[in-house]
């Protein structure tokens, strides 16, 4: 007879029912840790008849059985919840929650794991043999006997993020990640942070890594709708191949980064394969990035100070980005009309750390251009407030800044704080910069002009805009590119082009300023053609504020002597 049969036979007698009920109560009381309360209840009711006791135990047994069942269900739910939480934590440890792609930690772990297995494989097979991590078999990534690493980031993401806000920027990243998944047929796709991504693929999946990079560029350059706003970003891609460039995945990641920077420096929106000399360029860029952060910092925090401290423990000399001022001259009278502020970056030894075009482009790429420009504008306004009221300050803003809808307000706030009237500031922008986003650029520049700030179109004639596009903008002056000035006085095509440009300025009713005047012949020709203003080494080299004040004082003395003599 089985256990169930014996239990049924036992239950047919009163004693058997008593024992079964007591067993159920005992089990439940023990599991729920309430045995003392059960015994106390029985002692308090020892006068009960047997049938009353059996009934009480039967009811208690049923309740105990229900409690045990409920407790078991709770335990199963708790265990299931714990397993889900552990799975979620494990997923978050290796994935980016915004896009669902792998994250930097996963790439770091994959790199360390495959590097260790590669070294172990080299020990077994001998040096120089192809290697396989076995990761593909375990679902941990592609086997890289022949593979590729593609590093990429989104071109213009910071400007779009400023335009649509952080929520819009997050939506843009999610949609870009979805496009990236569709463009890459297999392998590992990870978001490292911000708008930086990396793709690791087996060459069996992508035989031509450079072609894959170009497909990624094409996929990410298509317009994206963000709540009714059509935005467009591109992508730059750097490609490193295994084993042609290196057998190390960690080295391949660095090489792909170097190729990425080369792609961005070469015009963006393209894929570039790694070449050995790119490593030097990457090291140079890393050095400049560190220097630029230190140069912009008002004071180093302790970790940064420790990192920058030389071995002897002395504080490291800080690089400096400072302003020089180049005179703007009225060509008819020869008198000063103002100065253009020009940024210069000097290293700790006093030598130039980088050329202006180089460090301004680096500031744009690293997202530091707003801070750099605001610091320089504030200093320039403070310096210009010490000049005579008739002199204007001319200040350049970068293409990246024209994507910031709050730019005009910050410029006007800086003028108010430094005590410089808006009419004494002239903002210079290139036509190419404005044409990147003509609607936003026009809105910002119109806001400045309405407040009294002058706007000049810099390097006029060097861009690619049509006259129809330019005439949509409202500006107060044009600065003629030095390339036209260099050909002035040749008696041929150069003079005709210069005459046409000056005629256009006259027809538009704006001032014309010639850049790069270096010879007396150029100056004479510009005067003959009726050019209003000029600047260049012939008229005055860029100088610091102290020398600028000295020149202003010298001109004032010369003018006073002329007036006295007359």
GUDRENSE-788142 format. One record per atom (N, C-alpha, C): residue in three letters; x negated, y, z negated. Coordinates in steps of 0.1 Angstrom, whole numbers, plus 5000, padded with zeros to 4 digits. Each point is the difference from the previous one (the first is absolute). Layout:
ALAXYZ...
//
This chain:
UNK499149885000UNK500950125000UNK499150125000UNK500450105008UNK499250125001UNK500250094988UNK499250115001UNK500150104989UNK501350065000UNK500650035012UNK501450075000UNK501049914994UNK499949865003UNK501049914995UNK499949994985UNK498849994995UNK499849994985UNK500650134993UNK499850125006UNK500550124995UNK501550004999UNK500749945011UNK501450005001UNK500649914989UNK499449884998UNK500449904990UNK499950074986UNK498950074998UNK499850064987UNK501050114997UNK500450075011UNK501050114998UNK501449954997UNK500349875002UNK501449954997UNK500349994985UNK499050004992UNK500249994986UNK499850134993UNK500650034989UNK499850134993UNK498650024996UNK499349894995UNK498650024997UNK499250035012UNK500349945011UNK499350025012UNK500250155005UNK501250054999UNK500350135004UNK499250104991UNK500049974987UNK499350084991UNK498550015004UNK499449885003UNK498650005003UNK499750085013UNK500849985010UNK499850075013UNK500150154998UNK501150044993UNK500150154998UNK498850054992UNK499749934990UNK498850044991UNK498750015009UNK499949905009UNK498850005008UNK500050135009UNK501150035006UNK500150125008UNK499750134992UNK500750004988UNK499750124992UNK498650014996UNK499449894996UNK498650004996UNK499150045011UNK500249955012UNK499250045011UNK500150155003UNK501250055000UNK500250145003UNK499450094989UNK500349964987UNK499550084989UNK498450015000UNK499449885004UNK498650005000UNK499550095012UNK500649995011UNK499650085012UNK500250154997UNK501150034994UNK500350144997UNK499550054987UNK499349924992UNK499450034988UNK501050054990UNK501249934998UNK501050044991UNK500449884991UNK499149914998UNK500349884992UNK500350034985UNK499350104994UNK500350044987UNK501550054998UNK500450075010UNK501450054999UNK501049895002UNK499749905008UNK500949885002UNK500149924986UNK498949984994UNK500049924987UNK500750084990UNK499850134999UNK500750084990UNK501549995002UNK500450005013UNK501550005002UNK500649864996UNK499349895002UNK500449874996UNK500149994985UNK499050054993UNK500050004986UNK501250074994UNK500250125006UNK501150094995UNK501449935002UNK500149905009UNK501349945003UNK499949854998UNK499349954989UNK499849864998UNK501349934995UNK501150084997UNK501249944996UNK500949975012UNK499550025012UNK500949975012UNK500149855001UNK501249965005UNK500249865004UNK499249965012UNK499949875002UNK499149965011UNK500550045014UNK501450005001UNK500550045013UNK499850155002UNK500150084989UNK499750145002UNK498650035003UNK499149924994UNK498650025003UNK499749965014UNK500649895004UNK499749965014UNK500550105010UNK501250064997UNK500650115009UNK499050125000UNK499650044988UNK499150115000UNK498749975008UNK499549884998UNK498749975007UNK500349995015UNK501249955004UNK500349995014UNK500050145006UNK500750094993UNK500150145006UNK498650065000UNK499249984989UNK498650055000UNK499249945011UNK500249875002UNK499249935011UNK500350065013UNK501350035003UNK500450065013UNK499350135001UNK500250084990UNK499450145000UNK498449995002UNK499549904992UNK498549995001UNK499649965014UNK500849905006UNK499749965014UNK500050125010UNK501150084998UNK500150125008UNK498950104998UNK499650024987UNK498950094998UNK498749955006UNK499849864999UNK498849955006UNK500050025015UNK501149985006UNK500150025015UNK499850145004UNK500550094992UNK499850145003UNK498550044998UNK499449944989UNK498650034998UNK499249955011UNK500349885005UNK499349945011UNK500150095013UNK501250055002UNK500250095012UNK499250134999UNK500050054987UNK499250124998UNK498549985002UNK499649884996UNK498549975002UNK499749985015UNK501049945007UNK499749985014UNK500050145007UNK500950094996UNK500150135006UNK498750084997UNK499649994987UNK498850074996UNK498849955008UNK499949875002UNK498949945007UNK500050055015UNK501250005006UNK500150045014UNK499750155001UNK500450084990UNK499650145000UNK498550024999UNK499449924991UNK498650014998UNK499249965013UNK500549905007UNK499449965012UNK500150105011UNK501250075001UNK500250105009UNK499150124997UNK499950044987UNK499150114997UNK498649975003UNK499549884997UNK498749965003UNK499750005015UNK501049965008UNK499950005015UNK499950145005UNK500850094994UNK500050145004UNK498750074996UNK499549974988UNK498750064997UNK498949955009UNK500149875003UNK499049945009UNK500150075014UNK501250025005UNK500250075013UNK499550144999UNK500350074990UNK499650144999UNK498550014999UNK499449904994UNK498550014999UNK499350005013UNK500749945010UNK499349995013UNK500850075011UNK501050074997UNK500850075011UNK500250154996UNK500250075011UNK500450144998UNK501550014999UNK500650054989UNK501450004999UNK500850095009UNK499350105006UNK500750095009UNK500349945014UNK498949935005UNK500149955014UNK500249845000UNK499749934989UNK500149865000UNK498749945006UNK499150075004UNK498749955006UNK499149964988UNK498949935003UNK499049974990UNK499450134996UNK499350004988UNK499450124995UNK498549984999UNK499350104995UNK498650004999UNK499449894992UNK500749974989UNK499649894991UNK499949875008UNK501049975008UNK500049885007UNK498849995010UNK499750125006UNK498950005010UNK498749984992UNK499950064988UNK498849994992UNK499849854996UNK501149944996UNK499949864996UNK499749915012UNK500650035011UNK499749925012UNK498650015004UNK499550134999UNK498650025004UNK499049934991UNK500350004987UNK499149944990UNK500149845002UNK501249955002UNK500149865001UNK499349955013UNK500350075011UNK499449955013UNK498550025000UNK499550114993UNK498650014999UNK499349894993UNK500649964988UNK499549894993UNK500049875007UNK501149975007UNK500149885008UNK499050005012UNK499850125006UNK499150015011UNK498649974995UNK499650054988UNK498749974995UNK499849864996UNK501149944995UNK500049864997UNK499949915012UNK500750045011UNK499949935013UNK498650025006UNK499450114999UNK498650025005UNK499049914993UNK500349984986UNK499149924993UNK500149855005UNK501249965003UNK500249865005UNK499649985014UNK500250105009UNK499849995014UNK498750055005UNK499450094991UNK498850075004UNK500350135006UNK499050095001UNK500250145004UNK500450015014UNK500850105004UNK500350035014UNK501149925006UNK500649914992UNK501149925006UNK501350074998UNK501049985009UNK501350064999UNK500649964987UNK500950094995UNK500649964987UNK501550015000UNK500649934992UNK501550004998UNK500350004986UNK501050084995UNK500350014986UNK500949904995UNK500749935009UNK501149914996UNK501250074995UNK500050145000UNK501150074995UNK501349995008UNK499849985013UNK501249985008UNK500849884997UNK499249894996UNK500749884996UNK500850024987UNK499550094992UNK500750024987UNK501050115001UNK500250075011UNK500950115002UNK499450124994UNK498750024998UNK499450124994UNK499450095010UNK500249985013UNK499450095010UNK499549925011UNK499550075011UNK499549935011UNK498649944998UNK499849895007UNK498649954999UNK499250085010UNK498850054996UNK499350105008UNK498849955006UNK500049885006UNK498849975008UNK499950095011UNK501150045006UNK500150115010UNK501250094996UNK499750124995UNK501150084995UNK499750155003UNK500950084995UNK499950155002UNK500650074988UNK499550114997UNK500550094990UNK500350135007UNK501250054998UNK500550135005UNK500450094989UNK499350124999UNK500350104990UNK500750115007UNK501150054994UNK500850105007UNK500650094990UNK500350135004UNK500850094992UNK500950085010UNK501050074994UNK500950075008UNK499550145003UNK500050045012UNK499650145004UNK501150104997UNK499850104992UNK501050104998UNK500949974989UNK499849894992UNK500949964990UNK500250114989UNK498950064996UNK500050104989UNK500950115004UNK499950055012UNK500850115005UNK501549965000UNK500349885005UNK501449955000UNK500549994986UNK499249954991UNK500449984986UNK500450134994UNK499250115003UNK500350134995UNK501350055006UNK500349975013UNK501250055006UNK501249934995UNK500049874998UNK501249924996UNK500149974986UNK499050024992UNK500049974986UNK499549864997UNK499849974987UNK499549874997UNK500949885003UNK501350024999UNK501049905003UNK499949975015UNK499950115008UNK499949985015UNK498749935003UNK498950044993UNK498749945002UNK500049854997UNK500749964990UNK500249864996UNK500749925011UNK501150075005UNK500849935011UNK499149995012UNK499250105003UNK499149995012UNK499049884998UNK499549984988UNK499049894998UNK500749875001UNK501349994995UNK500749875002UNK500249975014UNK500550105008UNK500249975014UNK498849975008UNK498950074996UNK498749985007UNK499549854997UNK500249964987UNK499649864997UNK500849905008UNK501350035002UNK500949905007UNK499550005015UNK499650115005UNK499450005014UNK498749935001UNK499250014989UNK498749945000UNK500249845000UNK501049964992UNK500349855000UNK500349955014UNK500950085007UNK500449965013UNK498850005010UNK499150094998UNK498950025010UNK498949894997UNK499949954988UNK499049904997UNK500649864999UNK499649915009UNK500749875000UNK499749914988UNK499050024993UNK499749914989UNK498850064992UNK499649934989UNK498950044992UNK500550084988UNK499150084994UNK500350074988UNK500150155003UNK501150064995UNK500250145001UNK500150064986UNK499250104997UNK500050064987UNK500050155000UNK500750064990UNK499950144998UNK499150034989UNK498950075002UNK499050024990UNK500350124991UNK500950095005UNK500450114992UNK500250125010UNK500950094996UNK500350115008UNK500549965014UNK499450045011UNK500349965013UNK498949915006UNK499249934991UNK498949925005UNK500549855000UNK499749945011UNK500449855002UNK498849935005UNK500049864998UNK499049925006UNK500749875005UNK499549955011UNK500549885006UNK498949905002UNK500249884996UNK498949895001UNK500749895008UNK499449975012UNK500649905008UNK498949905005UNK500549885003UNK499249905007UNK500050035015UNK498949975006UNK499950035015UNK500849905008UNK500449894994UNK501049925007UNK501350075001UNK500450084991UNK501250085000UNK499850125009UNK498950074999UNK499750125007UNK498749995007UNK499949945012UNK498749985006UNK499350135003UNK500750115003UNK499450135003UNK500450104989UNK499150014989UNK500450094989UNK500250155004UNK499250055010UNK500150145004UNK501450025007UNK500449905008UNK501350015006UNK501150004989UNK499849924990UNK501050004989UNK500050144993UNK498950064998UNK499950134994UNK500750115009UNK499949995013UNK500750095009UNK501549984999UNK500549874999UNK501449984998UNK500550064988UNK499249994989UNK500450064987UNK500250155002UNK499050065007UNK500150155002UNK501350035007UNK500349935011UNK501150035008UNK501349984992UNK500149894992UNK501249974992UNK500250114989UNK498950054994UNK500250104989UNK500150145005UNK499850035013UNK500150135005UNK501450045005UNK500949905000UNK501450035005UNK500750084989UNK501050085004UNK500750094991UNK500849924990UNK500150054988UNK500749934989UNK501150104995UNK501249954998UNK501150084995UNK500149994985UNK499950114993UNK500150014986UNK501250094996UNK501149944998UNK501250074996UNK500350115010UNK499949975013UNK500450105010UNK498850095004UNK498849984994UNK498950085004UNK499049905008UNK499850045012UNK499149925008UNK498550044997UNK499249914995UNK498650034998UNK499249905008UNK498850045002UNK499149925008UNK498650004993UNK499549894997UNK498649984996UNK499349915009UNK498750005000UNK499349905007UNK499249914991UNK499049935006UNK499149924991UNK498750005007UNK499049994991UNK498649985005UNK499649874994UNK499249925008UNK499749864996UNK498549985002UNK499449944990UNK498649955002UNK500049854999UNK499149945009UNK500049855002UNK498649954997UNK500049894992UNK498749934998UNK500349855003UNK499049935006UNK500349865004UNK499049914993UNK500649884997UNK499249904993UNK500049885010UNK498849945003UNK498750034994UNK499150105007UNK500550065011UNK499150085009UNK499450124992UNK500850064991UNK499450124993UNK499549964986UNK500649904994UNK499549954987UNK500749874997UNK499549924991UNK500649884995UNK500750024987UNK499950124995UNK500550034986UNK501350085002UNK501149964993UNK501250075001UNK499950134993UNK499350014989UNK499850134993UNK499250105009UNK499049955007UNK499350095009UNK500950045012UNK500849915004UNK500950035011UNK501050114996UNK500550004988UNK500950114995UNK499350135001UNK498750014996UNK499350125000UNK499750055015UNK499749905008UNK499850045014UNK501350055007UNK501149944997UNK501250045005UNK500450154996UNK499650034987UNK500250134995UNK499150105008UNK498849965003UNK499150095007UNK500550025014UNK500549905007UNK500650025013UNK501350084999UNK500849994989UNK501150084999UNK499750154999UNK498950044993UNK499650144999UNK499650045014UNK499349925007UNK499650045014UNK501250025009UNK501049924998UNK501250025008UNK500750134996UNK500050044988UNK500650134996UNK499250125004UNK498749984999UNK499150115005UNK500050025015UNK500349895007UNK500150015014UNK501350045006UNK500950044992UNK501350055006UNK501249934994UNK499949904992UNK501149934994UNK500949935011UNK501049924994UNK500949945009UNK499449895009UNK498949944995UNK499449905009UNK499349894991UNK499649895006UNK499349894994UNK498650005004UNK499149994991UNK498550005002UNK499449884994UNK499149935008UNK499349894995UNK498750044993UNK499649934989UNK498850034993UNK498849995008UNK499150104998UNK498650005005UNK499050034989UNK498849945000UNK499150014989UNK499850144995UNK499950105008UNK499750144996UNK501150064992UNK501249945000UNK501150064993UNK499849984985UNK499249914995UNK499749994986UNK499450124995UNK499150065007UNK499350124996UNK501050124999UNK500950005010UNK501050114999UNK500949984988UNK500449884997UNK500849974988UNK499350054987UNK498749974999UNK499350044988UNK499950154999UNK499850065012UNK500050155000UNK501450064996UNK501049945005UNK501450044996UNK500249994985UNK499749884995UNK500249974985UNK499250114992UNK498850035004UNK499250104993UNK500750145001UNK500550035012UNK500750135001UNK501350014992UNK500749895000UNK501249994992UNK499850034985UNK498949934995UNK499750024986UNK499650154998UNK499150055008UNK499650144999UNK501150105001UNK501049975009UNK501150095002UNK500950004987UNK500249894994UNK500849994988UNK499350084989UNK498749994999UNK499350074989UNK500050155003UNK499950035013UNK499950155003UNK501350064998UNK501149935001UNK501450064998UNK500450004985UNK499349914992UNK500449994986UNK499650134993UNK501050054992UNK499650124992UNK499149964988UNK500249884995UNK499149944991UNK500149855000UNK498949934998UNK499949865001UNK500649944987UNK500949905001UNK500449934988UNK498849904996UNK500149954989UNK498949924994UNK499649885009UNK501049925005UNK499649895009UNK499350045012UNK500550115006UNK499450055013UNK498650054997UNK499950074988UNK498750064996UNK499049894998UNK500449894994UNK499049894997UNK499649935013UNK501049995010UNK499749945013UNK499050095007UNK500250134999UNK499150095008UNK498750034993UNK499849954988UNK498850044992UNK498849925006UNK498850075002UNK498849935005UNK499449914989UNK499149925004UNK499449904990UNK499450074988UNK499550135001UNK499450064988UNK501050064991UNK501349995003UNK501050044990UNK500450145001UNK499350085008UNK500350145002UNK501350025008UNK500850104998UNK501250025009UNK499550025014UNK500749945009UNK499750015015UNK500350145005UNK499250065008UNK500450125006UNK501249995009UNK500950094999UNK501349995008UNK499850065013UNK500549945011UNK500150065013UNK501050124999UNK500050095010UNK500950114999UNK500650035014UNK501350035001UNK500650055012UNK500350144997UNK499450095008UNK500150144997UNK500550075013UNK500250134999UNK500550085011UNK499050105005UNK499950015013UNK499250115007UNK501150085008UNK499650135002UNK500950085007UNK499450065013UNK500649985012UNK499450055012UNK500850125004UNK499350115004UNK500750135003UNK500949985013UNK501250074999UNK500850025012UNK499950155003UNK499750035013UNK499650145003UNK501050055011UNK500450134998UNK500850075011UNK499050045011UNK500149945012UNK499050015010UNK500050155005UNK501150075000UNK500050135005UNK499250104991UNK500249994987UNK499350094990UNK498849944994UNK499849875000UNK498949934994UNK500149994985UNK501250034995UNK500250004985UNK500649874996UNK499849964987UNK500549884995UNK501550014999UNK500749885004UNK501449994998UNK500449904990UNK499049914996UNK500349904990UNK498949895001UNK500349894993UNK499049895000UNK500849875001UNK499349905006UNK500649865000UNK499349924990UNK500749934991UNK499549924990UNK499649865006UNK498749964998UNK499549885006UNK499449914988UNK500449884999UNK499649914989UNK498749945004UNK499149994990UNK498749935002UNK499849914988UNK499549885002UNK499749904990UNK498549984998UNK499550044989UNK498649984997UNK499849894990UNK498949925002UNK499749894991UNK499350054987UNK499649924991UNK499350044988UNK498750065003UNK499449975012UNK498750065003UNK500150135008UNK501350045002UNK500250135007UNK500149985015UNK499749895005UNK500249975015UNK501449975003UNK500450025012UNK501449975004UNK500349854998UNK501049964993UNK500449864998UNK500749955011UNK500850085007UNK500849955012UNK500450135007UNK500249985013UNK500550115009UNK501550024997UNK500550135002UNK501450024996UNK501049915007UNK499849975013UNK500949925007UNK500049864994UNK498949954995UNK499949874994UNK500749994987UNK499750104991UNK500649984987UNK501550044999UNK500450095009UNK501450035001UNK500849885005UNK499549935010UNK500649885005UNK500149894990UNK498949994992UNK500049904989UNK501050044989UNK500150134997UNK501050044990UNK501449975005UNK500350015013UNK501349965006UNK500249854998UNK499049925004UNK500249865000UNK500249944986UNK499450074990UNK500049954986UNK501150064992UNK500850095006UNK501150064993UNK499650114991UNK498850065002UNK499550114991UNK500150135006UNK500550015013UNK500050135007UNK500850114993UNK501249964994UNK500850104993UNK499250064989UNK499449924992UNK499350054988UNK498850095005UNK499349955010UNK498850085005UNK500550135005UNK501050005008UNK500550135006UNK500550094990UNK500749954990UNK500650094990UNK498950064991UNK499049934997UNK498850054992UNK499350115008UNK499849975013UNK499350105008UNK500850125003UNK501349995002UNK500850115002UNK500150094988UNK500149944988UNK500150084988UNK498750084998UNK498849945003UNK498850074999UNK499950115010UNK500449975012UNK499950105011UNK500950124997UNK501249984995UNK500950114996UNK499450084989UNK499449934990UNK499450084989UNK498950085005UNK499249955010UNK498950085005UNK500550125009UNK501049975008UNK500550105009UNK500750114992UNK500549974988UNK500750114992UNK499050104996UNK498749985001UNK498950094997UNK499650085012UNK500549975011UNK499650085012UNK500950125002UNK499650105008UNK500950115002UNK501349965007UNK501150074997UNK501349965004UNK500249985015UNK499250065009UNK500149995014UNK499549875006UNK499349924992UNK499349885005UNK500949884998UNK500149925010UNK500849884999UNK499249874998UNK500649914993UNK499449864998UNK500649915010UNK499249935008UNK500549905009UNK499649864995UNK501049914999UNK499849874993UNK500649895009UNK499249895002UNK500549895008UNK500749904992UNK501149945006UNK500749894993UNK499949885010UNK499949884995UNK499849885007UNK501349955006UNK499949915011UNK501249945005UNK500849924990UNK499349944991UNK500849924990UNK500950084991UNK499550134997UNK500850084992UNK501350055006UNK500150005014UNK501250045006UNK501149905000UNK499749894994UNK501149904997UNK500650014986UNK499550104993UNK500550024986UNK501050114999UNK501349974998UNK501050115000UNK499850104989UNK499349974989UNK499750094989UNK498850095002UNK499450005012UNK498750075002UNK500250154999UNK501050055006UNK500250155001UNK500250054985UNK500849934992UNK500350054987UNK498750004991UNK499249905002UNK498749994992UNK499150115004UNK499950035013UNK499150115005UNK500550134994UNK501350035000UNK500550124995UNK499950014985UNK500149894993UNK499750004985UNK498650044997UNK499149945008UNK498550034998UNK499850155003UNK500550065010UNK499950145002UNK500450084989UNK501249974994UNK500550074989UNK499149994988UNK499649884997UNK499149984988UNK498750075001UNK499450015012UNK498750065002UNK500150155003UNK501250055002UNK500250145002UNK499650055014UNK500249915010UNK499750045014UNK501350025007UNK500350125006UNK501250015008UNK500149915012UNK501249955003UNK500149905011UNK499550065013UNK500250135002UNK499650075013UNK498549995002UNK499249974989UNK498650005002UNK499449865003UNK500949905001UNK499649865003UNK500549975014UNK499049945007UNK500349945013UNK499749855000UNK501149925003UNK499849865000UNK499749955014UNK498949925002UNK499649955013UNK500449865001UNK500649965011UNK500349865003UNK499749985015UNK499649885003UNK499749965014UNK501349975007UNK500050025013UNK501349965008UNK500249854999UNK498949925000UNK500149864999UNK500749964987UNK499650064989UNK500649974987UNK501550035000UNK500450115006UNK501450045000UNK500849905008UNK499449965011UNK500749915009UNK500249864995UNK499349964990UNK500249874993UNK501449994995UNK500550114994UNK501450004995UNK500550145002UNK500450035012UNK500350145003UNK501250064992UNK501049924997UNK501150054992UNK499650034986UNK499349914993UNK499550034986UNK499050115000UNK499150005010UNK499050115001UNK500750145002UNK501050005009UNK500750135002UNK500750054987UNK500649904993UNK500750044988UNK499150064989UNK498849944999UNK499050044990UNK499550145004UNK499650015012UNK499350135005UNK501150115000UNK501249975004UNK501050114999UNK500350044986UNK500049914991UNK500150044986UNK498950094995UNK498849975004UNK498950094996UNK500150145007UNK500450005012UNK500150135007UNK501150094994UNK501149934997UNK501150084994UNK499550064986UNK499149944994UNK499550064987UNK498950105002UNK499650025013UNK499050105003UNK498649955003UNK499849874999UNK498749945004UNK499949995015UNK498850035005UNK499850005015UNK499649855003UNK500349965013UNK499649875005UNK499350025013UNK498949935001UNK499250005012UNK499849865005UNK500049985014UNK499849885006UNK498549985003UNK499449914993UNK498549985001UNK499649915012UNK498850025005UNK499449935011UNK501049995012UNK500550125003UNK501050015010UNK499449955014UNK500849915007UNK499549955013UNK499249874999UNK499749964988UNK499249874998UNK501049894998UNK501350024998UNK500949894997UNK500749955013UNK501049934998UNK500749945011UNK501550055002UNK500350104992UNK501450055000UNK500350075013UNK501349995004UNK500550085011UNK500350144996UNK500150105009UNK500450134996UNK501450004995UNK500949915006UNK501450004995UNK500049964985UNK499149914996UNK500049964986UNK499550114991UNK499050075005UNK499350114992UNK501050114998UNK500750045010UNK500950114999UNK501249984991UNK500249874996UNK501049974990UNK499650054986UNK498750024998UNK499550044987UNK499950154999UNK500150054988UNK499850144997UNK498750024993UNK499150075006UNK498750034994UNK499650145003UNK498950054993UNK499650145001UNK498750025008UNK499349895002UNK498750015007UNK499649875005UNK499050005010UNK499449885005UNK498550024998UNK499349894998UNK498550004999UNK499549925012UNK499350075009UNK499649945012UNK498849904998UNK500249885004UNK498949904998UNK498750045005UNK498949974992UNK498750045004UNK499549955013UNK500749895005UNK499649945013UNK500250105011UNK501150084999UNK500350115010UNK499050114999UNK499750044987UNK499150114998UNK498649975005UNK499549884999UNK498749965005UNK499950025015UNK501150005007UNK500050025015UNK500350145004UNK500250094990UNK500350145003UNK498850065007UNK500250095010UNK499050075006UNK499349935011UNK500549885004UNK499449935011UNK500450055014UNK501050094999UNK500550065013UNK500949905008UNK500349894995UNK500849905008UNK501249964993UNK500249864999UNK501249944995UNK500150034985UNK498950014993UNK500150034985UNK500650134997UNK499750105008UNK500650134998UNK501450005003UNK500449935011UNK501450005004UNK500949934989UNK499549894995UNK500749934989UNK500250094988UNK498950064996UNK500050094989UNK501050125002UNK500050055012UNK500950115003UNK501549954999UNK500249885005UNK501449944999UNK500449984986UNK499149954991UNK500449984986UNK500350134993UNK499150105003UNK500350134994UNK501350065005UNK500349985013UNK501250055005UNK501249934994UNK499949874997UNK501149934993UNK500250064986UNK498950034993UNK500150064987UNK500750135000UNK499750085010UNK500650135002UNK501549985003UNK500349915009UNK501449985003UNK500849954988UNK499449924992UNK500749954988UNK500150104988UNK499250115002UNK500050104990UNK499249964987UNK499049925002UNK499249964988UNK498550045001UNK499350004989UNK498650045000UNK499249885006UNK498950045006UNK499149895005UNK498650024993UNK499549894995UNK498750004993UNK499149905007UNK498850055005UNK499149915006UNK499049934990UNK499949875001UNK499149934991UNK498749975007UNK498949994991UNK498749965005UNK499350105009UNK500150124997UNK499350115007UNK498549994996UNK499149975009UNK498649994996UNK499050095008UNK500550065011UNK499150085008UNK500650145002UNK499250095003UNK500450145004UNK500950005013UNK499649915009UNK500750005013UNK501549954997UNK500149904992UNK501449954996UNK500850114994UNK499350074991UNK500750114993UNK500550115009UNK499150045009UNK500350105010UNK501249965009UNK499949875005UNK501149965009UNK501349994992UNK500049964988UNK501349994993UNK500650144997UNK499150104998UNK500550144998UNK500650055013UNK499349965011UNK500550055013UNK501349945004UNK500249884996UNK501349935002UNK501150044991UNK499750084989UNK501050054991UNK500349904988UNK499149914997UNK500249924989UNK499950084987UNK501049984991UNK500150094988UNK499049974989UNK499849874997UNK499249964988UNK499049895004UNK499049984992UNK499049895002UNK499349964988UNK499349895001UNK499249954989UNK498949915007UNK498949984993UNK498949925005UNK498750044994UNK499049935002UNK498750034994UNK499450145004UNK500450055012UNK499550135004UNK500650114991UNK501249974995UNK500750104992UNK499949984985UNK499549884996UNK499849974986UNK500149864997UNK499149944993UNK500049864996UNK500849984987UNK500549884998UNK500749984987UNK499150024988UNK500650064990UNK499250044988UNK500849984988UNK499449984988UNK500749994988UNK500650134995UNK500950004990UNK500750114996UNK499150124996UNK498949984994UNK499150114996UNK499550075012UNK499649935010UNK499550065012UNK501150075008UNK501249944999UNK501250065007UNK500350134994UNK500050014987UNK500350134993UNK498950105003UNK498749965001UNK499050095004UNK500250055014UNK500449925010UNK500350055013UNK501150105000UNK501149974993UNK501150094999UNK499550134995UNK499250004989UNK499550134994UNK499150075010UNK499249935008UNK499150065009UNK500850075011UNK501149935005UNK500850065011UNK500750134995UNK500449994987UNK500750124994UNK499150114999UNK498749984997UNK499050114999UNK499850055014UNK499849925010UNK499750045013UNK501250095006UNK501249954997UNK501250085004UNK500050134993UNK499750014987UNK500050134993UNK499050095006UNK498849955003UNK499050085006UNK500450065014UNK500749915008UNK500550055013UNK501050114998UNK500949984991UNK501050104997UNK499450144996UNK499049994991UNK499350124995UNK499350075012UNK499449925009UNK499250055011UNK500950075010UNK501349955001UNK500950065009UNK500750124994
//
